[in-house]
Amino acid sequence: MGRLFGTDGVRGVAGEELTIELATKLGQAGAFVLTKEQSHKPTIIVGCDTRISGGMLASALMAGICSVGANAIFAGVLPTPAIAYLTRKHKVDAGVVISASHNPMEFNGIKFFNGDGYKLSDALEDEIEALIANDMKDIKLPTGSAIGKIEYRFDLAREYIEFMKQTVPVDLSGMKIVIDCAEGASYETSVATLTELGAELVAIHTEPDGTNINANCGSTHMQELQARVVYEKAALGLAFDGDADRMLAVDENGKLVDGDEIMAICANYMKSQGTLKKNTVVVTVMTNLGFTLMGQEKGLHVEKTKVGDRYVLENMLENGYNIGGEQSGHVIFLDDNTTGDGLLSALHLLEVMVSTGKPLSKLAQVMEVLPQALVNAKVPNHKKESFMEYPEIASAVKELEEKFAGEGRVLIRPSGTEPLVRVMIEGKDQQQIEAEAKKLAEFITRTML
């Protein structure tokens, strides 16, 4: 069996790869590893997104948690960053989110936070995996009063809403905003927060039924939001993904403003306010080359990590930086929360708009986005890490790198969460790079299937 944990927890098709048996074992092993140093009876907060499989997996996970003697608090449907915040606020031992983020509804996932609200290190994940691989043989399960219990707390969403309003208390009176909640976890918290801060809100995709999460909506499908912003004559649009840890924006003209641009806007504003620590922003190698050029021009240090918000976060923690993220809209404001938070990113972006009085289209001009093409090659999940072991693929990649040397760049990597190899090319000619990326992606799929 390959490694259970990807870059964002354990993912798979619910009921097939992510079974109730596996969820129970993850609950047992996770609770045991994360709470074994505690002398008190440990407690773990659990939340989920709106997927139909969320309740099934939460029940199995919490059964596992209770079976090793830990208590569970079920908070119901909440954004991932809300669980991270509540884990810290209530000083519990760990938090768990059941979500597959931006993936289609048939997928689900289980990700853990430690007691400080941070995603787990590789070492802790390995420890959990080892227990599961060993079928929990070394763990004596308690009986009687030593078994854990489940408490249901559906009021905790209000604590997160109040936290958001206090963290960025921006006055949105008179500002018309369109938000797309992706039929996901933000459908109540984002609407309540922005409305209570005074926004004139047009909210779409806020009627989840368990099967419509991310379906042609949210931050992975921006077209409807772009059209709606123009139609409503709104100041901007905001799109969240299924678990609301990421956000992309649309300016008043219907133009997409991605995570790179959002970070550029916020980091430059923070620098002007004297709140940008060490004048640094942490991004990944997938970040647009235009961001690096912007940093050079504006006197910002741009630190780069490998792809995955966990690596951005590790770098930020290690070096004392306070903003970082990904082009996908996963932005971490470390002074405020311990993980990417779509609503928090939205509030910080709105804060810049209100403070400067500038429209989003004007603010986004802080950086020039260079043409970039990203095409996914569908491959078997168990083979995605070894794509460069195919000589014909390695040769095709080398040929492409030589073609764009000096005039762009080529980056090819496996997805951390899906059965895909991502082909990304930057260059001067959009049509050319799209054609080349598509050609290589199709070749990778053909070769690996």
Disulfide bonds with the S-S distance in Angstrom:
none
